[in-house]
Amino acid sequence: MAYSLKIHDPAFDTYLKNTKDYRFQFAFALAIIAIAGFYLYGEMSDEMDNPEALHIGLGIGGMFFLIGVYSAFSVKKEATWDGEVVEKEIVKKEKVTEFIVYFEDQKHKRHEIRTENDATLYDYFKIGEKVRYHGKLKTYEKYDKTVDDIIFCNACSFMHDIDEIVCRNCGCPLLK
């Protein structure tokens, strides 16, 4: 029983950097598609000609790019803290069932995880369990994983059998 020291593995920093890079690449691709699409529309359509269509494409493409830049730079690291699971709640709505797990940190501030129509995380955490919130990854690690059959990757949240060592999805070590 312990929190894993594998949290300091460089694979997590690589994962975070790649995630940031993918946001830039996705935004850039959307911008290029918007510009090219409007240019082609201006060439082939009777409704709008170039350069008017191209200017609209440049405006929309620029918006996509700025949203991507904002998305990549707005991710802030949060503080890491230790706490425990203090409450669990199931809220049934018309078409959705919410499963909520509440945590309390050392400063008695409450935090929560909400999932819709999936009780996996709800069942994974038990009231009274100690947890560590890893701020750079925005995920929780249980202190005692000795009775668990599954474990979640703290980078990408992919679920694994407890015997696995490295995440099959992202390649980061599993914290156990």
GROMACS elastic network, one bead per residue, 0.5 to 0.9 nm:
[ bonds ]
;  ai    aj funct       b0    kb
    1   143     6  0.60121   500
    1   145     6  0.66808   500
    1   146     6  0.67672   500
    1   176     6  0.85230   500
    2     5     6  0.88867   500
    2   142     6  0.83383   500
    2   143     6  0.51114   500
    2   144     6  0.63728   500
    2   145     6  0.83186   500
    2   176     6  0.78124   500
    3     6     6  0.88344   500
    3     7     6  0.88567   500
    3   131     6  0.84433   500
    3   132     6  0.74913   500
    3   141     6  0.71952   500
    3   142     6  0.72044   500
    3   143     6  0.52661   500
    3   144     6  0.80003   500
    3   175     6  0.75225   500
    3   176     6  0.70896   500
    4     7     6  0.63575   500
    4     8     6  0.89681   500
    4   141     6  0.84645   500
    4   143     6  0.84250   500
    4   174     6  0.87180   500
    4   175     6  0.52303   500
    4   176     6  0.54980   500
    5     8     6  0.62435   500
    5     9     6  0.80669   500
    5   175     6  0.77340   500
    5   176     6  0.87365   500
    6     9     6  0.52458   500
    6   173     6  0.67338   500
    6   174     6  0.77115   500
    6   175     6  0.61152   500
    6   176     6  0.81799   500
    7    10     6  0.84855   500
    7    12     6  0.73049   500
    7   134     6  0.83986   500
    7   154     6  0.86986   500
    7   173     6  0.80389   500
    7   174     6  0.86916   500
    7   175     6  0.68170   500
    8    11     6  0.84207   500
    8    12     6  0.74889   500
    8    13     6  0.85488   500
    9    12     6  0.61150   500
    9    13     6  0.77298   500
    9   172     6  0.80443   500
    9   173     6  0.75442   500
   10    13     6  0.52489   500
   10    14     6  0.63014   500
   10    15     6  0.86397   500
   10   172     6  0.87201   500
   11    15     6  0.60578   500
   11    16     6  0.86688   500
   11   170     6  0.89863   500
   11   171     6  0.73094   500
   11   172     6  0.53763   500
   11   173     6  0.75038   500
   12    16     6  0.62470   500
   12    17     6  0.86156   500
   12   137     6  0.82131   500
   12   154     6  0.87991   500
   12   155     6  0.66961   500
   12   171     6  0.89662   500
   12   172     6  0.61220   500
   12   173     6  0.82011   500
   13    16     6  0.51271   500
   13    17     6  0.61387   500
   13    18     6  0.85318   500
   14    17     6  0.50935   500
   14    18     6  0.60254   500
   14    19     6  0.85019   500
   15    18     6  0.51351   500
   15    19     6  0.61168   500
   15    20     6  0.86815   500
   15   155     6  0.72482   500
   15   156     6  0.87928   500
   15   170     6  0.74033   500
   15   171     6  0.85373   500
   15   172     6  0.76310   500
   16    19     6  0.50949   500
   16    20     6  0.63243   500
   16    21     6  0.86841   500
   16   136     6  0.85737   500
   16   137     6  0.79764   500
   16   155     6  0.81004   500
   17    20     6  0.51506   500
   17    21     6  0.62021   500
   17    22     6  0.86560   500
   18    22     6  0.60273   500
   18    23     6  0.86274   500
   19    22     6  0.51160   500
   19    23     6  0.64413   500
   19    24     6  0.89524   500
   19    72     6  0.83328   500
   20    23     6  0.52763   500
   20    24     6  0.66931   500
   20    25     6  0.89058   500
   20    71     6  0.83221   500
   20    72     6  0.51854   500
   20    73     6  0.79522   500
   20    75     6  0.86920   500
   21    24     6  0.51731   500
   21    25     6  0.62281   500
   21    26     6  0.86162   500
   21    72     6  0.76323   500
   22    26     6  0.59300   500
   22    27     6  0.84268   500
   22    72     6  0.87430   500
   23    26     6  0.52016   500
   23    27     6  0.61445   500
   23    28     6  0.85247   500
   23    68     6  0.58149   500
   23    69     6  0.76499   500
   23    71     6  0.70313   500
   23    72     6  0.59621   500
   24    27     6  0.52162   500
   24    28     6  0.60584   500
   24    29     6  0.85741   500
   24    65     6  0.76401   500
   24    68     6  0.55551   500
   24    69     6  0.62335   500
   24    71     6  0.83929   500
   24    72     6  0.67574   500
   25    28     6  0.50581   500
   25    29     6  0.60816   500
   25    30     6  0.86156   500
   25    68     6  0.83215   500
   26    29     6  0.51129   500
   26    30     6  0.62235   500
   26    31     6  0.86103   500
   26    65     6  0.86902   500
   26    68     6  0.74171   500
   27    30     6  0.51422   500
   27    31     6  0.61670   500
   27    32     6  0.87130   500
   27    61     6  0.85898   500
   27    64     6  0.56183   500
   27    66     6  0.78987   500
   27    67     6  0.72536   500
   27    69     6  0.76642   500
   28    31     6  0.50416   500
   28    32     6  0.62492   500
   28    33     6  0.86312   500
   28    61     6  0.81414   500
   28    62     6  0.89883   500
   28    64     6  0.74583   500
   28    65     6  0.56387   500
   28    68     6  0.76816   500
   29    32     6  0.51667   500
   29    33     6  0.61483   500
   29    34     6  0.86075   500
   29    64     6  0.89838   500
   29    65     6  0.86117   500
   30    33     6  0.50677   500
   30    34     6  0.61000   500
   30    35     6  0.86028   500
   30    61     6  0.67543   500
   30    64     6  0.63541   500
   30    65     6  0.75645   500
   31    34     6  0.51693   500
   31    35     6  0.61988   500
   31    36     6  0.85571   500
   31    57     6  0.82272   500
   31    58     6  0.78141   500
   31    60     6  0.71736   500
   31    62     6  0.63075   500
   31    63     6  0.77660   500
   31    64     6  0.55414   500
   31    65     6  0.58712   500
   32    35     6  0.51776   500
   32    36     6  0.59907   500
   32    37     6  0.82707   500
   32    57     6  0.88295   500
   32    58     6  0.87530   500
   32    61     6  0.65018   500
   33    36     6  0.51863   500
   33    37     6  0.57419   500
   33    38     6  0.84472   500
   33    57     6  0.87610   500
   33    61     6  0.76665   500
   34    37     6  0.50705   500
   34    38     6  0.61113   500
   34    39     6  0.84508   500
   34    56     6  0.89032   500
   34    57     6  0.53785   500
   34    58     6  0.74574   500
   34    59     6  0.89677   500
   34    60     6  0.65315   500
   34    61     6  0.52791   500
   34    64     6  0.86071   500
   35    38     6  0.54052   500
   35    39     6  0.61111   500
   35    40     6  0.86235   500
   35    53     6  0.87285   500
   35    54     6  0.64242   500
   35    55     6  0.82755   500
   35    56     6  0.79266   500
   35    58     6  0.53774   500
   35    59     6  0.83105   500
   35    60     6  0.75349   500
   35    61     6  0.57820   500
   35    62     6  0.88806   500
   36    39     6  0.50551   500
   36    40     6  0.60859   500
   36    41     6  0.84576   500
   36    54     6  0.79511   500
   36    57     6  0.73066   500
   36    58     6  0.89926   500
   37    40     6  0.52094   500
   37    41     6  0.60587   500
   37    42     6  0.85943   500
   37    54     6  0.86617   500
   37    57     6  0.72452   500
   38    42     6  0.60684   500
   38    43     6  0.86020   500
   38    50     6  0.86966   500
   38    53     6  0.52954   500
   38    54     6  0.55976   500
   38    55     6  0.83233   500
   38    56     6  0.70209   500
   38    58     6  0.83844   500
   39    42     6  0.51006   500
   39    43     6  0.63664   500
   39    44     6  0.87988   500
   39    49     6  0.86088   500
   39    50     6  0.67002   500
   39    51     6  0.78435   500
   39    52     6  0.87992   500
   39    53     6  0.57918   500
   39    55     6  0.84879   500
   39    56     6  0.88602   500
   39    57     6  0.69034   500
   40    43     6  0.50120   500
   40    44     6  0.61154   500
   40    45     6  0.82008   500
   40    50     6  0.88053   500
   40    53     6  0.84094   500
   40    54     6  0.84567   500
   41    44     6  0.52388   500
   41    45     6  0.54460   500
   41    46     6  0.89066   500
   41    47     6  0.88978   500
   41    48     6  0.75107   500
   41    49     6  0.79134   500
   41    50     6  0.85059   500
   41    53     6  0.69807   500
   41    54     6  0.86814   500
   42    45     6  0.55599   500
   42    46     6  0.78979   500
   42    47     6  0.79643   500
   42    48     6  0.53655   500
   42    51     6  0.74747   500
   42    52     6  0.74956   500
   42    53     6  0.50497   500
   42    54     6  0.70225   500
   43    46     6  0.84540   500
   43    48     6  0.82413   500
   43    49     6  0.63040   500
   43    50     6  0.64857   500
   43    53     6  0.85554   500
   44    48     6  0.87345   500
   44    49     6  0.82619   500
   45    48     6  0.60206   500
   45    49     6  0.70615   500
   46    49     6  0.71787   500
   48    51     6  0.89333   500
   48    52     6  0.69663   500
   48    53     6  0.62211   500
   49    52     6  0.59408   500
   49    53     6  0.59675   500
   49    54     6  0.84533   500
   50    53     6  0.50761   500
   50    54     6  0.57808   500
   50    55     6  0.80207   500
   51    54     6  0.50233   500
   51    55     6  0.60999   500
   51    56     6  0.86922   500
   52    55     6  0.51737   500
   52    56     6  0.64063   500
   52    57     6  0.87026   500
   53    56     6  0.51574   500
   53    57     6  0.61845   500
   53    58     6  0.86201   500
   54    58     6  0.60644   500
   54    59     6  0.85717   500
   55    59     6  0.62033   500
   55    60     6  0.86842   500
   56    59     6  0.50589   500
   56    60     6  0.62283   500
   56    61     6  0.83969   500
   57    60     6  0.51727   500
   57    61     6  0.57737   500
   57    62     6  0.82375   500
   58    61     6  0.50089   500
   58    62     6  0.58301   500
   58    63     6  0.84922   500
   59    62     6  0.50956   500
   59    63     6  0.62892   500
   59    64     6  0.88114   500
   60    63     6  0.50264   500
   60    64     6  0.63467   500
   60    65     6  0.86850   500
   61    64     6  0.51005   500
   61    65     6  0.62283   500
   61    66     6  0.86498   500
   62    65     6  0.50417   500
   62    66     6  0.60953   500
   62    67     6  0.85348   500
   63    66     6  0.51179   500
   63    67     6  0.60952   500
   63    68     6  0.85683   500
   64    67     6  0.51787   500
   64    68     6  0.62502   500
   64    69     6  0.87372   500
   65    68     6  0.50804   500
   65    69     6  0.62318   500
   65    70     6  0.86078   500
   66    69     6  0.50259   500
   66    70     6  0.60607   500
   66    71     6  0.84003   500
   67    70     6  0.50737   500
   67    71     6  0.59720   500
   67    72     6  0.86017   500
   68    72     6  0.61357   500
   68    73     6  0.86237   500
   69    72     6  0.51870   500
   69    73     6  0.62041   500
   69    74     6  0.83536   500
   70    73     6  0.52721   500
   70    74     6  0.56498   500
   70    75     6  0.87202   500
   71    74     6  0.53614   500
   71    75     6  0.68877   500
   72    75     6  0.62827   500
   73    76     6  0.77249   500
   76   135     6  0.89824   500
   76   136     6  0.78596   500
   77   135     6  0.57996   500
   77   137     6  0.77695   500
   77   138     6  0.81124   500
   78   134     6  0.79348   500
   78   136     6  0.58939   500
   78   137     6  0.84308   500
   78   138     6  0.73308   500
   79   133     6  0.81322   500
   79   134     6  0.73674   500
   79   136     6  0.74868   500
   80   132     6  0.71602   500
   80   133     6  0.53815   500
   80   136     6  0.75828   500
   80   138     6  0.87382   500
   81   105     6  0.64721   500
   81   106     6  0.73836   500
   81   131     6  0.85202   500
   81   132     6  0.57382   500
   81   133     6  0.53067   500
   81   134     6  0.70495   500
   81   135     6  0.76955   500
   82   104     6  0.84835   500
   82   105     6  0.57751   500
   82   106     6  0.64532   500
   82   130     6  0.73736   500
   82   131     6  0.58063   500
   82   133     6  0.62110   500
   82   134     6  0.88855   500
   83   103     6  0.66052   500
   83   104     6  0.53539   500
   83   106     6  0.57935   500
   83   107     6  0.89034   500
   83   108     6  0.85641   500
   83   129     6  0.84976   500
   83   130     6  0.57949   500
   83   131     6  0.53286   500
   83   132     6  0.62102   500
   83   133     6  0.77838   500
   84   102     6  0.85421   500
   84   103     6  0.54575   500
   84   104     6  0.56203   500
   84   105     6  0.67435   500
   84   106     6  0.87405   500
   84   127     6  0.76881   500
   84   128     6  0.59159   500
   84   129     6  0.53794   500
   84   131     6  0.52686   500
   84   132     6  0.80436   500
   84   142     6  0.89300   500
   85    88     6  0.80348   500
   85   101     6  0.71821   500
   85   102     6  0.59036   500
   85   104     6  0.65764   500
   85   125     6  0.71412   500
   85   126     6  0.66092   500
   85   128     6  0.51949   500
   85   129     6  0.54484   500
   85   130     6  0.66467   500
   85   131     6  0.72292   500
   86   101     6  0.80003   500
   86   102     6  0.57653   500
   86   103     6  0.54611   500
   86   104     6  0.63979   500
   86   110     6  0.87805   500
   86   126     6  0.86004   500
   86   127     6  0.54266   500
   86   128     6  0.60188   500
   86   129     6  0.82177   500
   87   100     6  0.83605   500
   87   101     6  0.61581   500
   87   102     6  0.50706   500
   87   103     6  0.71307   500
   87   126     6  0.85947   500
   87   127     6  0.60017   500
   87   128     6  0.84383   500
   88    99     6  0.76684   500
   88   100     6  0.56568   500
   88   102     6  0.59639   500
   88   122     6  0.73074   500
   88   125     6  0.87989   500
   88   126     6  0.82888   500
   88   127     6  0.72410   500
   89    98     6  0.81210   500
   89    99     6  0.61073   500
   89   100     6  0.51017   500
   89   101     6  0.65629   500
   89   102     6  0.82079   500
   89   122     6  0.85559   500
   90    97     6  0.69416   500
   90    98     6  0.57279   500
   90   100     6  0.62369   500
   90   101     6  0.89460   500
   90   122     6  0.88922   500
   91    96     6  0.83946   500
   91    97     6  0.57154   500
   91    98     6  0.50360   500
   91    99     6  0.65847   500
   91   100     6  0.79220   500
   92    95     6  0.80015   500
   92    96     6  0.62738   500
   92    98     6  0.63279   500
   92    99     6  0.87709   500
   93    96     6  0.51547   500
   93    97     6  0.58190   500
   93    98     6  0.77576   500
   94    97     6  0.81111   500
   96   116     6  0.63077   500
   96   117     6  0.61140   500
   97   115     6  0.83242   500
   97   116     6  0.56306   500
   97   117     6  0.50728   500
   97   118     6  0.80523   500
   98   114     6  0.64892   500
   98   115     6  0.56409   500
   98   117     6  0.62038   500
   98   118     6  0.78982   500
   98   119     6  0.84326   500
   99   113     6  0.80874   500
   99   114     6  0.56625   500
   99   115     6  0.52789   500
   99   116     6  0.62730   500
   99   117     6  0.73576   500
   99   118     6  0.71458   500
   99   119     6  0.60785   500
   99   120     6  0.89763   500
   99   121     6  0.81687   500
   99   122     6  0.60015   500
  100   112     6  0.66452   500
  100   113     6  0.56435   500
  100   115     6  0.66456   500
  100   116     6  0.88982   500
  100   119     6  0.89400   500
  100   121     6  0.87149   500
  100   122     6  0.66016   500
  101   111     6  0.83946   500
  101   112     6  0.54901   500
  101   113     6  0.53020   500
  101   114     6  0.67186   500
  101   121     6  0.79798   500
  101   122     6  0.60786   500
  101   125     6  0.75029   500
  101   126     6  0.88685   500
  101   127     6  0.87529   500
  102   110     6  0.66224   500
  102   111     6  0.57056   500
  102   113     6  0.67241   500
  102   114     6  0.89244   500
  102   127     6  0.88534   500
  103   109     6  0.81880   500
  103   110     6  0.55338   500
  103   111     6  0.50290   500
  103   112     6  0.59011   500
  103   113     6  0.84194   500
  103   127     6  0.89963   500
  103   131     6  0.82636   500
  104   107     6  0.78014   500
  104   108     6  0.54325   500
  104   109     6  0.54448   500
  104   111     6  0.61986   500
  104   112     6  0.87000   500
  105   108     6  0.52231   500
  105   109     6  0.55256   500
  105   110     6  0.66463   500
  105   111     6  0.78326   500
  105   131     6  0.89381   500
  105   132     6  0.88281   500
  105   133     6  0.88210   500
  106   109     6  0.74285   500
  107   110     6  0.89113   500
  113   121     6  0.82544   500
  113   122     6  0.85257   500
  114   121     6  0.87635   500
  114   122     6  0.85496   500
  115   118     6  0.60843   500
  115   119     6  0.73227   500
  115   120     6  0.87612   500
  115   121     6  0.77705   500
  115   122     6  0.81344   500
  116   119     6  0.79358   500
  118   121     6  0.76792   500
  118   122     6  0.80587   500
  119   123     6  0.59439   500
  119   124     6  0.84361   500
  120   123     6  0.52796   500
  120   124     6  0.60977   500
  120   125     6  0.89629   500
  121   125     6  0.63854   500
  122   125     6  0.58534   500
  122   126     6  0.80145   500
  123   126     6  0.70784   500
  124   148     6  0.80281   500
  124   150     6  0.82673   500
  124   151     6  0.86657   500
  125   128     6  0.88985   500
  125   129     6  0.71318   500
  125   142     6  0.80172   500
  126   129     6  0.57651   500
  127   130     6  0.89205   500
  129   142     6  0.71577   500
  129   143     6  0.73956   500
  129   144     6  0.75805   500
  130   141     6  0.86526   500
  130   142     6  0.61241   500
  130   143     6  0.54470   500
  130   144     6  0.74254   500
  131   140     6  0.63309   500
  131   141     6  0.54650   500
  131   143     6  0.55136   500
  131   144     6  0.84936   500
  132   139     6  0.83647   500
  132   140     6  0.55933   500
  132   141     6  0.51705   500
  132   142     6  0.64963   500
  132   143     6  0.72039   500
  133   137     6  0.85158   500
  133   138     6  0.68071   500
  133   139     6  0.57166   500
  133   141     6  0.64060   500
  133   142     6  0.89545   500
  134   137     6  0.56294   500
  134   138     6  0.56224   500
  134   139     6  0.54939   500
  134   140     6  0.61488   500
  134   141     6  0.74823   500
  134   154     6  0.83244   500
  135   139     6  0.70389   500
  135   140     6  0.88259   500
  136   139     6  0.82613   500
  137   140     6  0.86843   500
  137   154     6  0.67359   500
  137   155     6  0.60699   500
  137   156     6  0.88087   500
  138   154     6  0.81750   500
  138   155     6  0.85335   500
  139   153     6  0.89392   500
  139   154     6  0.57299   500
  139   155     6  0.76665   500
  139   157     6  0.81660   500
  140   154     6  0.71889   500
  141   144     6  0.89874   500
  141   145     6  0.89687   500
  141   152     6  0.86053   500
  141   154     6  0.74305   500
  141   175     6  0.72764   500
  141   176     6  0.85351   500
  142   145     6  0.62589   500
  142   175     6  0.89763   500
  142   176     6  0.85825   500
  143   176     6  0.86243   500
  144   147     6  0.75936   500
  144   148     6  0.84932   500
  144   176     6  0.87060   500
  145   148     6  0.53559   500
  145   149     6  0.85678   500
  145   150     6  0.88464   500
  145   151     6  0.80932   500
  145   162     6  0.85321   500
  145   176     6  0.68319   500
  146   149     6  0.85577   500
  146   176     6  0.88818   500
  148   151     6  0.72667   500
  148   161     6  0.89962   500
  148   162     6  0.67957   500
  149   160     6  0.86740   500
  149   161     6  0.61116   500
  149   162     6  0.52250   500
  149   163     6  0.81671   500
  150   159     6  0.67767   500
  150   160     6  0.55054   500
  150   163     6  0.81844   500
  151   158     6  0.84939   500
  151   159     6  0.58902   500
  151   160     6  0.53100   500
  151   161     6  0.62176   500
  151   162     6  0.53374   500
  151   163     6  0.87845   500
  151   164     6  0.86184   500
  151   174     6  0.75425   500
  151   175     6  0.82005   500
  151   176     6  0.81281   500
  152   155     6  0.86883   500
  152   156     6  0.82505   500
  152   157     6  0.52768   500
  152   158     6  0.55714   500
  152   160     6  0.60240   500
  152   161     6  0.86756   500
  152   162     6  0.87420   500
  152   167     6  0.86375   500
  152   174     6  0.73414   500
  152   175     6  0.83663   500
  153   156     6  0.57208   500
  153   158     6  0.52775   500
  153   159     6  0.64410   500
  153   160     6  0.74793   500
  153   166     6  0.84100   500
  153   167     6  0.62176   500
  153   169     6  0.87964   500
  153   170     6  0.85731   500
  153   172     6  0.74622   500
  153   173     6  0.75893   500
  153   174     6  0.55217   500
  153   175     6  0.73339   500
  154   157     6  0.55746   500
  154   158     6  0.81244   500
  154   172     6  0.82405   500
  154   173     6  0.85641   500
  154   174     6  0.70647   500
  154   175     6  0.72160   500
  155   158     6  0.82132   500
  155   167     6  0.88566   500
  155   170     6  0.75864   500
  155   172     6  0.68914   500
  155   173     6  0.88762   500
  155   174     6  0.88430   500
  156   167     6  0.85641   500
  156   169     6  0.75526   500
  156   170     6  0.67360   500
  156   172     6  0.86472   500
  158   167     6  0.73156   500
  158   168     6  0.81526   500
  158   169     6  0.67492   500
  158   170     6  0.85179   500
  159   167     6  0.84861   500
  160   163     6  0.80866   500
  160   164     6  0.66257   500
  160   167     6  0.73796   500
  160   168     6  0.82321   500
  160   174     6  0.87344   500
  161   164     6  0.57594   500
  162   165     6  0.80274   500
  162   174     6  0.88795   500
  162   176     6  0.83302   500
  164   167     6  0.75266   500
  164   168     6  0.88187   500
  164   174     6  0.75381   500
  165   172     6  0.89070   500
  165   173     6  0.60761   500
  165   174     6  0.55480   500
  165   175     6  0.82874   500
  165   176     6  0.83193   500
  166   169     6  0.88084   500
  166   170     6  0.84370   500
  166   171     6  0.57782   500
  166   172     6  0.57141   500
  166   174     6  0.53774   500
  166   175     6  0.89686   500
  167   170     6  0.57069   500
  167   172     6  0.54395   500
  167   173     6  0.60616   500
  167   174     6  0.62201   500
  168   171     6  0.59143   500
  168   172     6  0.83323   500
  169   172     6  0.83551   500
  170   173     6  0.89608   500
  171   174     6  0.89662   500
  173   176     6  0.88428   500
